[in-house]
Every structure is written in C-alpha cells, then in structure tokens.
Amino acid sequence: MHWLINSTIGRKFVMSISGLFLILFLLFHMSMNLVLVFSLDAYDQVTQFLGANWYAVVASLILAAGFIVHILYASILTLQNQKARGKDKYAVKNTKDASWSSKNMYVLGFVVLSFLVLHMIQFWYEMQFKELFGMEGAINRGSELIVPLFKQPLYVIVYLIAFVALWLHLTHGFWSALHTVGWNNTIWMKRLKNISYVVATIIVAGFTVIPIYVYFFVPSPF
C-alpha cells in the first residue's frame, strides 16, 4: 500500500481508479436525470427516493471521498510534474501529438469542480442537506428546483459551458485511466481513444438534453 501513496505510478493508479468510479457515477446520474424528459412526476419520484435516506447519505459520502481523492491526487501529480518539467501540464509530455485537452486536464478539472460546487449549492444543499439536518425549506421534488433554474437563459448557458469542459476532460481522462491500469498495448490504445469519445459524448449529451428540454418544452412555473 506504501507505493500507492508515495510513488508516481501509485498516485496515477489511484487517480485513474477514482476517475473511473466517478465516470460510473456520471452515467448513473445522467440516466436518472433523463427520466425528466419522459415524466416530471417520475423524476420527482426518483428524487424523493434518493432523499435523505441512509443509503443516499452513504452514497453521498462515498462519492465525496471519490472526488476528494481524485482532486487531491490530480493536484499532487500536477505540482510534481510542473516541478519536474517546468511549464508542462499534468501527466502529458509536451509533444506535437498531445491534444489540447490532454495538456489542460487540470484546468478543465478546475472548471468542472467549480461547476460542481455551483450545482451542489443549487440542488444537493436545497434537497438532501436541508432534509438531513431538519432545516426549513427542504425540497424533495426535483422539478421544483430544476424547472425554474433552466427557465433562466444564463444558467442554461453556464451549464452548457460546463458540459463542454466535462466532455473535454472525459475524452482524455477515460482512455488515460484505462491506459494507466494496464490497457496500454498498441491495439487497445486506438480503441480506447475511440471508446472514450463515445462514452464522453453519451454522458455529456444526456446531461445537455436536460437544460435544453426544460427551457424549450417544459411549461414555465412563473
């Protein structure tokens, strides 16, 4: 276990595993949100089921741990590589073949993290956190939050920009994580890059549908 903490390879491995875990969460969260497109009532039932119940609290703690580990190890590796290679970005050699997203993974990650904080304030705090601590104004019907929010053009634009950053982060991060855990031969490298684009596009397209659908097709609550 010592090498997972103190060696560069170990840190990359931990960051890759935590990243893959978070991708699975994104797929689940995206699928849950897509229920809204088919039925607001069904979406509300899902959000009520995932309220301040013990399983939801445990899942939130596990997710929080995954995000913290991923961010912490990404920061350590970034500082380590910048110290070793000057201005080069995290875990990417400064070559002509390196993509823009691979050279700016930490910046993209910071954009995604900033969006995550905003998203948690707008939804998680108003729903699970307030209910968990018995605060007034807790909301357990997700549509009461998501519909008014996405009827505002500014927030639709903010979320769409965040989704672009997420797509760029995932397209490199997914295949890089699998490469780190051992799928790194010549044949699989090309396949993994193609798969990463497919997975990232599915996730981001699923999320992108929500604000656009709400803005254009859901009746305004105002």
Secondary structure as UniProt FT lines:
FT   HELIX           2..6
FT   HELIX           8..38
FT   HELIX           40..49
FT   HELIX           54..85
FT   TURN            86..87
FT   TURN            90..91
FT   TURN            96..97
FT   HELIX           100..103
FT   HELIX           105..119
FT   HELIX           120..129
FT   HELIX           130..132
FT   TURN            133..134
FT   TURN            136..137
FT   HELIX           143..150
FT   HELIX           153..180
FT   TURN            181..182
FT   HELIX           186..217
//
